[in-house]
Amino acid sequence: MEGCKVKLLGWVEVKRDLGKIKFIILRDYKGKIQITIPPTSSVELAEIFNKLSREDVIAVSGVVKNTPQAPNGVEVIPSEINIINKAVSPLPLELTGKVKVELDTRLDYRILDLRTARANAIFRINNVMLITIRNFFIENDFIEVHTPKIIASATEGGTELFPVAYFDREAFLAQSPQLYKEQLTSVFEKVYEIAPVFRAEESNTTRHLSEIVMLDMEAAFQDYNDIMNFCESLLDRVFKEVIDRCQNELEVLKKNLQRPKTPYKRYSYSEVLEILSNNGVEIKWGDDIDTLALRKLGELIKEPYFIKDWPTKSKPFYISPRVDNPEVSESFDLMYGWLEIASGGTRIHKKELLINRIKEKGMRPESFDFHIKTFDWGMPPHAGCGIGLARLLMAITGLDNIREAVLFPRDRYRLTP
Ligand code: AMO
């Protein structure tokens, strides 16, 4: 574009005054360019330059010049610079990435933080991940659905529910689209949803938030083995696309991402207990695999893997017990190192068994009346899973804290910005 006249709109990232020659690094959503004000420029341009500070929004009109010394080998020589909107100076957050700023402070000024190369890279990878996921579901003939987020009863257990005042009744924010996605398999057979869910997580950990975007899927006439196969293909595609399309972003994050080999290992819950026991961590059959044990597993297994066949009593009421051994369920968690990315399973599709399991969980079947009656109207066998998208992004980008993987995270203590 040597010699072309251009008008550029963007933000002042850097301003450098070398006396006679002055530079601005202008940033927009696609990248950065050097604006060079040579000694021969007008006095007005130098005056405007003096007024500029970081993150001012400006318009630059000028001519493109090929310059090997400039970043990307090109610069713009301005004829006119207009300040469209001033930013305060100094800004409340250091954006160069040269000084280490605590995550909490970064989140306080999130909209500024998102302009840093690091945060920007994370959400560009997230975007490629989402595009890939949607394409994969479309190719596999799934229908995208949206289910209500204001609901009447719990699905994943009662303690993590957020109550809301719903006119003169109590309602809750949805923990999961679970029951609706199951019902929808009796209509569309294959459905998926990408939407927020809400969990009143009391504990303050690096992998739990109270609002997350969940990728839910559910398919008729499939069981948990089919869903594990599907998850594996989906994840493999995500790894491939991110590696193919996000090398610059991965470089910013200093992440050398490799595409894990398929098929991913599938250990039963009992096998995992054995692996742990052989490595000095004892867990009683039936108990949950706690964080310490998960950390151990993460040290031992680096690739994605499944833990399947969990004790029935450790899983929600809708998960199907195995026919050959009802103590064990047709369920799985998808793990990446120590991090749980997804969980899913074959669902119960017989009404009587579902009612029994609700009672065994200490819940009242009447609370699920709206759901249970749909099982009288031709409910197909079905299976599905839920993938925590922020957890998946954490795994791909190598983040230590889930808060970095969400634009505006919500936790026990954070409700703004
Ligand atoms: P589950 O409760 O295991 O299963 O959630 C599925 C996945 O969602 C992510 N996740 C979370 N991520 C961040 N913060 C949280 N508080 C949080 N809670 C869950 C995890 C987890 O693996 N209805 C079932 C899914 C199904 O069977 O289809 C469900 O919600 O990555």
Boltz pocket constraint, residues with backbone or C-beta under 6 A from the ligand:
constraints:
  - pocket:
      binder: B
      contacts: [[A, 156], [A, 175], [A, 176], [A, 178], [A, 199], [A, 201], [A, 207], [A, 208], [A, 209], [A, 210], [A, 212], [A, 214], [A, 216], [A, 217], [A, 334], [A, 340], [A, 341], [A, 342], [A, 343], [A, 344], [A, 345], [A, 384], [A, 385], [A, 386], [A, 387], [A, 388], [A, 389], [A, 390], [A, 391], [A, 402]]
      max_distance: 6.0
